[in-house]
Amino acid sequence: MPKMGVLTFHSCINYGSFWQAYCLVHGLRLFGANAWILDHRCERVRRAELRCALQPYRPIKSLPSDLPAYGAKVRKFARALDCLPLTTPFLLDEPQDLEAFDTIIVGSDEVWNLRHPWYGGCPIFYGDGLAARRITSYAATFGSHPSDCGIGSRWALRLKKFDAISVRDENSRSILERYVGREAAIVLDPCLLFPEVIARIDGARAAMRYAVVYGHSFPRWFQCGVRDWANARAYKLVSVGYRNDWADEHWLDADPFEFANCMAYASAVATNFFHGCVFALLNARPFACVLSDYRHNKIRDLTTLLGVEERIVSSRTLPTQYEAILDLPLGQAVSDRLRELRQQSWKYLGNVVQ
């Protein structure tokens, strides 16, 4: 049984980061690997995560009345980490203290995003100091860093040394091809690859008529379009993880498992987050997504990959179009494309585990 390590952003106070780490490490165990999350620690990163969790709208301050709920969310995420198989902790900038592995997989997440506000440019995510026979990636991404900007020779030389590379978006594939000279397989986010790993904790919300709002800082025109659609159907809008004043209910302190459960039983999803789209696809739910500068690359490429570009809305989207977007099921073509991509992704991981 190969000993495998997963290097990712596992301790972020972020539902997508938690679930892609959880799904990848448990998915590798389904393949028969002895898989572990590399438990890197950094006080600078920990403080940045706390500031972002308590003040997600910076520079606008959170409402004082919301701080207890955001604080509870932080504590729930800390408890959720107990569900991850973690190595002995080591310092992010001192990977030489990490135990040896047969293979280390970097990803899935924005592990190569040079514009990430606190992880950007950390050498460990480019393989520096990792003690392993093989170093690979799975569904890694450069995130908001656009292909046209390049990445510089110091990072390209490190990525040339990877034994196998896969990414989750076309922007990242283009960067690797243009500046590293490497071909990269495009694979699915682990949440979409291993849906059986995400268990529904209860069915209490199954009988409710509601749609999920996931994200924050939505433009006014999007708020109005979704709000009008929900009112016409007597759907409650439940904002999970963040406050959105135009929603009916706010579940600010949901833990990762409660979040997954809420997404599973929603009638539709309104989002501007990548994993808002992922969980809608995972549960075959209609969704409407508005692009933001930070998440533009990965959301655009995901929707193109799965043929659901019509789910992206803009200020030019008419009110009647929200009806079609949020009422219309995803369809058989999306299921077929997911099945095809799962087979490709399983094949890639199977070769890595061997």
Disulfide bonds with the S-S distance in Angstrom:
none
